[in-house]
């Protein structure tokens, strides 16, 4: 698996260049497949990238009617909550571009309990990906054109936390869990789903993540097995956009 790392001096330059990269991939996917299916990430770093991607100069040439949006994970909270990954992406990007509302597939957090919301999101995905002919028949997994991910200070990615049993899930597409941080419920896509994507992009900034990043990227990182991020190994490889603070 090939790993490409782009390092930047600050978050501003990282955001601009990663947004340009993502815009290019969207256009390539639309040109080759007639559509682009994206899984978005939450967090402060992706928010800045989404804000750049909403700039007409960067997204010029993108036919948003052919772009379909999902979320790799979501907090089990209201859609207008400040903690909602959907709400963050909507304010930073989706409300600023001409994407049809029916192309936006937010996690149904209004469904109770969280495990039923996870099952419903999986069924929504199954119906959509089957209709698009975007299911890997051998793996029985959806094939996203682009997956965006981040890394937490503990090495988690999406809502896949170190030591949690959902990290080992092999069949389900979407599961619910209680995050170790404050025992908050979350809904997340599983590692096999993320590994089936055509393009996986990590966007990482902020201090305190250097050891984790080095361990994940190194072939024989001592703590590699402990970090869920190290299990993201798609056949197509990964691309990393990191700032200097993140790798210290």
C-alpha positions in Angstrom: 0.0 0.0 0.0 1.4 3.4 -1.0 1.3 6.2 1.5 1.8 9.8 0.3 2.4 12.5 2.9 2.1 16.2 2.2 3.4 18.4 5.1 2.6 22.1 5.4 3.9 24.9 7.7 0.4 25.8 8.9 -3.3 24.9 8.7 -4.1 27.7 6.2 -1.8 26.3 3.5 -2.8 22.7 4.4 -6.5 23.6 4.0 -6.0 25.3 0.6 -4.0 22.5 -0.9 -6.1 19.7 0.4 -9.2 21.4 -0.8 -7.7 21.7 -4.3 -6.7 18.0 -4.1 -10.3 17.0 -3.1 -11.9 19.2 -5.8 -9.6 17.6 -8.4 -10.6 14.1 -7.3 -14.3 15.0 -7.4 -14.0 16.2 -10.9 -12.0 13.2 -12.0 -14.7 10.9 -10.5 -17.5 12.7 -12.2 -15.7 12.6 -15.5 -14.9 8.9 -15.3 -18.0 7.6 -13.5 -20.6 10.3 -13.9 -20.8 10.8 -10.1 -18.7 11.2 -6.9 -19.7 9.6 -3.6 -17.9 11.1 -0.6 -17.7 10.2 3.1 -17.0 13.3 5.2 -15.2 13.6 8.5 -15.9 15.8 11.5 -13.4 17.9 13.5 -11.9 21.3 13.4 -9.3 20.5 10.7 -11.8 19.3 8.1 -14.0 22.3 8.8 -11.3 24.6 7.5 -10.9 22.4 4.5 -14.6 22.5 3.8 -14.6 26.3 4.0 -11.9 26.4 1.4 -13.7 23.9 -0.8 -16.8 26.2 -0.7 -14.7 28.8 -2.5 -15.9 29.1 -6.2 -12.3 29.5 -7.3 -11.5 26.0 -5.9 -14.6 24.1 -6.8 -14.9 25.6 -10.3 -16.0 22.9 -12.7 -17.7 20.6 -10.2 -21.2 19.6 -11.0 -22.7 19.4 -7.5 -25.8 17.6 -8.8 -23.5 14.6 -9.3 -21.9 14.6 -5.8 -23.4 12.5 -3.0 -22.5 13.1 0.6 -22.3 10.7 3.5 -20.6 10.8 6.9 -18.0 8.4 8.2 -19.2 8.9 11.7 -21.6 11.1 13.7 -22.3 11.9 17.3 -25.7 10.8 18.5 -27.0 14.3 18.9 -29.4 16.7 17.2 -28.7 17.8 13.6 -28.4 21.4 14.7 -26.1 20.7 17.7 -22.7 22.3 17.7 -21.3 18.8 18.2 -23.0 17.5 15.0 -20.6 16.6 12.2 -23.4 17.1 9.7 -24.2 20.6 11.0 -20.5 21.6 10.8 -20.2 20.4 7.2 -23.5 22.0 6.3 -22.5 25.4 7.6 -18.9 25.2 6.2 -19.7 23.7 2.8 -23.0 22.2 1.8 -25.1 25.4 2.4 -22.7 27.3 0.2 -22.8 25.2 -2.9 -25.6 24.1 -5.2 -25.9 20.5 -4.1 -29.4 19.1 -4.1 -30.7 18.2 -0.7 -31.6 14.7 -1.8 -27.9 14.1 -2.5 -27.1 14.6 1.2 -27.4 11.5 3.4 -27.0 12.5 7.0 -27.0 10.0 9.8 -30.6 9.5 11.1 -29.9 10.5 14.7 -33.6 11.2 15.3 -34.1 7.4 15.4 -34.0 5.8 18.8 -32.0 4.1 20.1 -28.6 4.7 18.5 -28.2 1.1 17.4 -31.4 1.4 15.3 -30.1 4.6 13.8 -27.0 2.7 12.8 -29.0 -0.1 11.2 -31.1 2.4 9.3 -28.1 4.2 8.0 -26.6 1.0 6.8 -29.9 0.1 5.0 -30.0 3.6 3.4 -26.4 3.0 2.2 -27.2 -0.4 0.9 -30.1 0.9 -1.2 -28.1 3.8 -2.5 -24.9 1.9 -3.3 -26.7 -0.9 -5.0 -28.6 1.6 -7.2 -25.3 3.2 -8.2 -23.6 -0.1 -8.9 -21.0 0.8 -6.3 -20.8 -2.3 -4.2 -17.8 -4.6 -4.2 -19.4 -8.0 -4.9 -16.5 -10.0 -3.5 -16.1 -7.9 -0.3 -19.8 -7.1 0.0 -18.8 -3.5 0.9 -19.8 -0.1 -0.5 -17.2 1.6 -2.6 -16.8 5.3 -1.9 -15.0 7.4 -4.4 -13.5 9.6 -1.6 -13.2 9.0 2.2 -12.0 11.9 4.4 -10.6 11.0 7.8 -8.8 12.6 10.7 -6.9 11.3 13.7 -7.6 12.0 17.4 -5.0 12.4 20.1 -5.6 8.8 21.1 -5.2 7.4 17.6 -8.9 7.0 16.8 -10.2 7.7 13.4 -13.9 8.1 12.5 -15.4 6.9 15.8 -13.2 3.8 15.9 -11.4 4.0 19.3 -8.4 2.0 20.5 -9.4 -1.2 22.2 -13.0 -1.0 21.3 -14.6 -4.2 19.9 -16.1 -2.4 16.8 -12.6 -2.0 15.5 -12.7 -5.7 14.7 -16.1 -5.7 13.0 -15.9 -7.4 9.6 -19.4 -7.6 8.2 -21.4 -4.6 9.3 -21.2 -1.3 7.4 -22.3 0.9 10.2 -22.4 0.4 14.0 -23.2 2.3 17.1 -21.0 2.6 20.2 -20.3 4.5 23.3 -17.1 6.6 23.0 -14.7 6.5 25.9 -14.6 10.3 25.9 -17.5 11.2 28.2 -19.5 8.0 27.4 -21.1 9.7 24.4 -23.0 7.6 21.9 -21.7 7.6 18.3 -22.4 6.0 15.0 -19.6 5.0 12.7 -18.7 3.3 9.5 -16.5 0.2 10.0 -12.9 -0.4 8.9 -13.9 -2.7 6.0 -16.0 0.1 4.5 -13.3 2.6 4.8 -10.7 0.2 3.3 -12.9 -0.3 0.3 -12.8 3.3 -0.9 -11.1 4.5 -4.1 -9.3 7.4 -2.3 -8.7 7.8 1.4 -7.4 11.1 2.6 -6.3 11.9 6.1 -6.4 15.5 7.2 -4.4 16.0 10.5 -3.4 19.2 12.3 -2.9 20.2 15.9 -0.2 19.4 18.5 0.2 16.1 20.4 -0.3 13.7 17.5 3.3 13.3 16.3 4.0 10.0 18.0 0.8 8.5 16.7 1.3 9.7 13.2 4.9 8.4 13.1 3.8 5.1 14.4 1.0 4.7 11.9 3.1 5.8 9.0 6.2 3.7 9.9 6.2 0.2 8.6 7.2 -1.1 12.0 5.7 1.5 14.3 6.0 0.1 17.8 2.5 1.1 18.8 1.0 0.7 15.4 -1.3 -2.2 16.3 -2.9 -0.1 19.1 -4.2 2.7 16.8 -7.3 2.1 14.7 -5.9 4.6 12.1 -3.2 2.1 11.3 -5.8 -0.4 10.2 -6.9 1.9 7.3 -5.0 0.2 4.6 -7.0 0.4 1.3 -5.5 -1.2 -1.8 -5.3 2.2 -3.4 -3.2 3.6 -0.6 -3.7 6.7 1.5 -2.9 10.4 1.1 -2.0 12.5 4.2 -2.2 16.2 4.6 -0.5 17.2 7.8 0.8 20.4 9.4 4.1 20.8 11.3 2.4 21.0 14.6 0.8 17.6 14.1 4.1 15.8 13.3 6.1 17.3 16.2 
